[in-house]
Structures are given as C-alpha cells and as structure tokens.
Amino acid sequence: MSKALVVVESPAKAKTIEKFLGKNYMVKASMGHLRDLPKSQFGVDIENNFSPKYINIRGKGDLIKSLKDAAKNADTVYLATDPDREGEAIAWHLAHILNLSEHTTCRIEFNEITKPAIQQAIKKPRPINLPRVYAQQTRRILDRIVGYKLSPLLWRKVRKGLSAGRVQSVTVRLICDREKEIQAFVPEEYWTITAKLKEKSTAKAFAAELFMVGSEKLNVNNQSQAETIVSELTHAEYVVSDVKKRERKRNPYPPFTTSSLQQEAARKLGFTSRKTMMVAQQLYEGLDIGRAGQVGLITYMRTDSTRIAETAQQEARAYIENKFGVSYLPAKAPVYANKKSQDAHEAVRPTTLELLPEAIGKSLTKDQLKLYTLIWERFIASQMTPAVYDTLTIEITAGNYRLKATGSQLKFPGFLAAFSGAIGKGKELEQNSDSDLDTETTLPELKTGQVLQLAKLEPKQHFTEPPPRYTEASLVKVLEEKGIGRPSTYAPTIETIVVRGYVERVEKKFHPTDLGIVVLDLLKQYFERIIDVEFTAGMEDKLDAIAEGDASWLGVLEEFYDPFAKDLSFAEEAIGQVELPVEVSDIPCENCGKMMIIKQGRYGNFLACPGFPACRNTKPILKDIGVKCPKCGGAVVERKTKRRRIFYGCEKYPECDFTTWDLPLNDNCPVCGTYMVRHKYKNGGFAALCSNESCPSRQTSENKETTKKAEGKAAKPTSNKASANRRKKSG
C-alpha cells in the first residue's frame, strides 16, 4: 500500500489532520522554520545580487533527519504549511531539505482544518508559488539589512543591546509623536448649557441642550458668557418648534479580519495582540473537544479579507432562521467590501456552527472560550439583519436661542440579538459605533407649538482634552489604517518595542520611555526614510506587488539599499556618543554611599550605582504598599514577574519567602484572625477575602460569588507556597 507524507508546521495541527486522512498518510510537523539566515552573521551577500545565505537552524538536526527518512519511505510528499507568504517560504525551504523540485505539485493549502477542507486540498496540489516566496524573502532581507546594519550603530553611539527595525521604528515614532502632541496640547475652556424641561408640572423632566443662537452655532467660552445666557434663558418661553420622528438602522459589522480581531479582543477581553494570536492559533490548529476528538475550531487567523465561503453563509442562514426566526435573516447573504486587494483567505470564522461555545466550553481554557465566543458571535451577527431604532429629535425655541433633545428606542434588535451578555453589546460593540444608538433615551410625545415648563438650567464647564495615548486596540487600528506592516506582524512588533524598552504599558496605554525618545530623535535626524510612515507603507505595497508577480524583488532591494547605505555611512561619521538622560533617586548605595540612579533593563526599571564598574551594586525598585509582612513584620512591596505580572512579597526576600498574587490589606479576618486580601475575580470585580483558604468566611464569600450569574465563577487564588515557587523561577 502506497503512503503519502504530509508536512505541517505544528504538532497540534498534525494530530488534527492525521485523524482526517487515515492510515495511508503520515503527518509530520516541521515545528516552524527549518532554514533561516544565520543569527551570528549578516547572511546577505550585497555584492552578489543580495544573495541570502540560508543554513539549517541549530538544534533542528534530528528533526530534519526524521523528515528526510519519512520522505524516502513515502511515494508522495505534500507540504501543508500555513496558507500565507511565510508558510509558502517554509514550504520552499522544506522542498530544498527534502530534495523536492519547487515546480512539482507538492504544495497544498487550506483555510480551515476540517475533514472536507483537508480532503479537498489533497485533491488539488500545486507547485510552490515562487512570487510569494520572493516577497517573503525580500521582507526578510530588508529587515536583516536594517537590523544588522543599523543596530550596531545604536550599540556604539547610544547603548548596547538596542535594536532598530523597519516596522518597529515607525511604530515607536507613532507613540512618540502622540506623546509630543499631548505635551504640546493647551486645553481650551468651553461651557455647555442644558435645560431640564417638562410638558406639565407633574411630568418627568427631560434634557435639551443649547446649540444655536439666532442662525449661528453657539460657542460659550467662559463663565461670564454662560451666566449671561442662563440669565436670559431663565425668563424665556420654551416652545416646541420642530419634532422629527424617523427610523434608523444600524448595520452589523463584518466578520473578523486579523486586525479587527486583535482590536476587539483588546477592547472586550483585555488581551494583548500577542495573546490573541497565540490563542487563535490554538483554536485554528485544533483542540480535543471530547467525543469529536481533535478539531480545528476556526478558520485561518491571518487574513485581510472579510469574504465568507458560500457554504459557511448557507450554514449561518439556516442557524439564524432556526434560532432567531425569519425576521432576523436578510433577503440575501451580506457581502462586505475588503479594504485591501488581498483576498486569498476567508475572514476569521468558526469552522462549523455545530460546535456552539456553550456546548464545548468545558473542553476549552477560559481564554480559548472567550476568544472562540467572540469570533462565533461576530460571525453570526455579520450574517443577520440590521438593528432598527425609532429616533425622536425635538427642537425647542427659547427667545433667540434654540435647544435640541434626542431620544431613541430599540425597535428591533436584529444582529444585536447574537451577542451574549458575557461579551456585551451596545457601547461595547465597537469603539466608533453610533453613540446615540447605543443607549435608549425616552422622550415624551410632543407637538409643534407646545409650550414647555422650565424645571432647571445646568451650565457646565469643560476643557478640551489632548489626543489619547494609544492602547493596544487603537495602535493596531492606526497601523492598519496607515498600511504599516501586516496584521500578522502587529503582535511581534508591539512586543519587541516593549521588551526593548522603547515604550512601556502604563494602565494599558503606551508611553514612550526616555530611551525610545532619544533613539527616535537620532533616527529622525539621520534615517528619515526608515521611520517615515508613507515610505514604510509604500514598501508594503511593493512587497504585495512582488507577491503578485508585478515587481522584481531584486529591483526593490536595490532601490532601498543604495540611499540607505549612504545614510549609514554619513551617520557613522556625524554621530558622537549620545548620553541618555540620568534620573537620580533618593536612595544611597549601601556599598559606596553615592545616590543610586534609575536605569532601564530588560524587565523594567531598576536602581544601579553610578560608580559602575568600580561599584556594581544594583537593586530592584520596590513600591511599599503600606502593609506589614504577616510572617516577619517587614514591609510588603509590589513586585513583577518577568512577564510583568504584579505580585506582592516581603522586602526581606529571600530571607522571608512571603508572596501572594492578591493585594494584602491591613485588616485581619474577624473569624480566624488571618490577614485579609483584595481579591480580583476573572470578571474584573474585587472583594475583600480572608487569605486563609480554609476559613469559613472565605468559603461563604466564594459560594455567594458563584451564584452571581452576571459576574461568573470566582477564580481560586494561588497559595503563598505556589507563589513563592513561581517567584523563585522568575528571579
């Protein structure tokens, strides 16, 4: 019996696919890339047409040997790496390792890991798509040129360990430029005036806001103006001048692309882009869900397209009609326009609607279930009818002034019915949704010419606000809008600039560090093209053209390298040693007495003696939370793991090993006398609990929490012993 070898990228995917193909197929995992440019050297021969020097990755020798042996024993070899440019490049490298011709029909691809998709892919093998490979190779060489030529310059002129990259440097620029806007912002005062009106003395008052005086839009800039207007309005007669009723529709949002998935997961679930892509990868590759075994739950999660397969739309329409009724089903399946030309893959959607989130929830982790539910609901909602609101706008005349009141009521939920309370709807649906449609406001039935009674005037002072700092969601959104990088690169890019210390997350918002500002100013002065937003976006268009076979990869590299090499040569001569700003603390070094300075390291800021290298004393920056250690009486301080997760421990560590994930409080439990903690539940709520897990008061509190359906099940906190072990591992 002949056997075929199928090579995929991950063991999880191999396990899922093997179940679908049967015993005549061997499915092996390459564990990602097997060949790459060497880490220890530049690896690109500039003088020889940018020829890359690929080598087998160190540590992959045994895996390569096993794949070669399997290929020798197989009659046919299929390369089933991911259906994107990087996957195409991995297949190309695999073909080289396994001595396969790139022109033979050895490449298969699929958008979802389901039995029909896999069996269909096996029937349609194709040659390796070389233009896609060249596009990925060009990106790799470009990043290698910038990283390996520019980073050493930063090491010599600024500080060792720094790095620069095409996309990461532009991302840092966006964050730094926003910070400069915030610092330069001058707030301006303005006032709003709201009238509380009633149709009769016994009626409930409603709010109407002043918006015009005469035929001009009203601008109230100071308190004096506001007081004058309030004085005039106090004695005015309020007459209804116009009443407009209309029906307004709110259309569903399209199914997820990579970018919109990262944005919504950040907004609704608090996931970083890195975490979103990691969990999505797990859902795509397949999970064991009981009797069904290993099943891929979502389609490929790296996509720019909102397109949905016809079979998936038909399945969705059948589900919607059965679950919600015919009135929730559009006459035709919705089609959403794609922002970009790439349409190789479908949108991110469930592979089948038979696997409801609530049905398979026990087989998934909490994070997997949250993301799967988010994808599921968004897909179903995208195939439903619009939500319908009855809106009412009332204009009121008061002398020379005009006021307006608006109200809306949900008439028909439409696609909103698809969203569960756990994920949310209304304002949580989208950051840029129509705010006047998100909450219901009821207004009385009024007629033109009707005179209203004034209940109260409310003048309120405001100040204009600076543009907000970027969050994970808004940064991903602006990267996509400006065409910087690709959705699959957002997560590693953001992670890199945080790890390198160019920016930091403070309350989920990105702040540039002093190091980030210094490096960016240097790059602006000498490498303006590298960090130019339009130039970087234009390079992505050129890579797209290479992938489509419309541009020469060698021509793109030559066009980039010549001016870059000139800039690099000039900067090497022109830049002197850059001194980073030094922040002096009020803590003396116990070894030499000098005041310690705050330095930035791989895992955040720390204190260091300025007498280095003569004095090498360093210590962590500890935040005293004002609570005594229950073990030894020392101060309890806030600490962070290597992954930046906050925990609390004794300042005398390692002499005292007290640690806890929950914030200790100064109060003691009235039942057992053990110290109390502020425990955070998974749903975001907080409660003061006894730290003793066996205390009756704690068990009572947790039992009450489990009965609250809206808040969900409370998470069991880690014990002090487990926390101590984890802390030792993290250093």
BELKATA-V278801 format. One record per backbone hydrogen bond with DSSP energy under -1.0 kcal/mol. CO is the residue of the C=O (numbers start at 1). NH is the residue of the N-H. If there is no record, write none. Layout:
# BELKATA-V278801
co = (CO/CO)
nh = (NH/NH)
This chain:
# BELKATA-V278801
co = (3/3/4/5/6/7/8/9/10/11/12/13/14/17/18/22/24/26/28/34/36/43/44/45/51/55/57/60/61/62/63/64/65/66/67/68/69/71/76/78/79/82/84/85/86/87/88/89/90/91/92/93/94/95/101/102/104/106/107/111/112/113/114/115/116/117/118/121/126/128/129/130/131/132/133/134/135/136/137/138/139/140/141/142/143/144/145/146/147/150/151/152/153/154/154/157/159/165/167/168/169/170/171/172/173/174/175/176/177/178/179/180/188/190/192/193/194/195/196/196/197/198/200/206/208/209/211/212/213/216/220/222/223/224/225/226/227/228/229/230/233/238/239/240/242/244/246/248/250/256/257/258/259/260/261/262/263/264/265/265/272/273/274/275/276/277/278/279/280/281/282/283/287/290/293/295/297/303/307/309/310/311/312/313/314/315/316/317/318/319/320/320/325/326/328/349/354/356/360/361/365/366/367/368/369/370/371/372/373/374/375/376/377/378/380/381/385/387/388/388/389/390/391/392/393/394/395/395/396/397/398/400/401/402/402/403/404/405/407/408/409/412/413/414/415/416/420/425/426/430/434/441/447/450/453/456/458/460/462/470/471/472/473/474/475/476/477/478/479/486/489/490/491/492/493/494/495/496/497/497/498/502/504/506/509/511/513/514/515/516/517/518/519/520/521/522/523/527/529/532/533/534/535/536/537/538/539/540/541/542/543/544/545/546/552/553/554/555/556/557/558/560/561/562/563/564/565/566/567/568/569/570/571/583/587/589/594/596/597/599/601/604/606/607/608/609/611/611/617/619/623/627/629/634/635/636/637/639/641/645/647/648/649/650/652/658/660/663/667/669/674/675/676/677/678/679/681/685/687/689/692/695/696/697/698/699/700/701/702/705/707/708/719/720/721/722/723/724/725/726)
nh = (75/76/26/78/28/80/30/31/14/15/16/17/18/21/22/25/4/6/8/57/55/53/46/51/45/36/60/64/65/66/67/68/69/70/71/72/73/74/5/7/108/84/88/89/90/91/92/93/94/95/96/97/98/100/104/128/106/79/126/300/114/296/118/119/120/121/122/124/107/130/133/134/135/136/137/138/139/140/141/142/143/144/145/146/147/148/149/150/151/154/155/156/157/158/159/578/162/169/171/172/173/174/175/176/177/178/179/180/181/182/183/184/464/462/460/210/458/208/455/456/206/453/203/197/195/404/218/402/216/213/191/226/227/228/229/230/231/232/233/234/236/452/397/449/395/393/391/389/387/348/261/262/263/264/265/266/267/268/269/271/276/277/278/279/280/281/282/283/284/285/286/297/295/293/289/287/351/258/347/313/314/315/316/317/318/319/320/321/322/323/324/325/328/329/385/299/356/360/363/364/369/370/371/372/373/374/375/376/377/378/379/380/381/382/383/384/415/250/411/412/248/409/246/407/244/405/241/242/403/239/401/214/398/211/212/396/209/394/392/441/390/388/416/417/418/419/424/428/429/433/437/408/450/240/198/196/194/192/190/510/475/476/477/478/479/480/481/482/484/489/493/494/495/496/497/498/499/500/502/503/501/513/511/509/506/504/517/518/519/520/521/522/523/524/525/526/527/531/532/536/537/538/539/540/541/542/543/544/545/546/547/548/550/549/556/557/558/559/560/561/562/564/565/566/567/568/569/570/571/572/573/574/575/598/596/593/589/585/608/606/604/601/599/619/597/612/614/615/609/607/638/636/633/629/651/625/649/647/644/641/639/660/637/653/655/650/648/678/676/673/669/691/665/689/663/687/684/681/679/677/695/699/700/701/702/703/704/705/706/708/709/712/723/724/725/726/727/728/729/730)
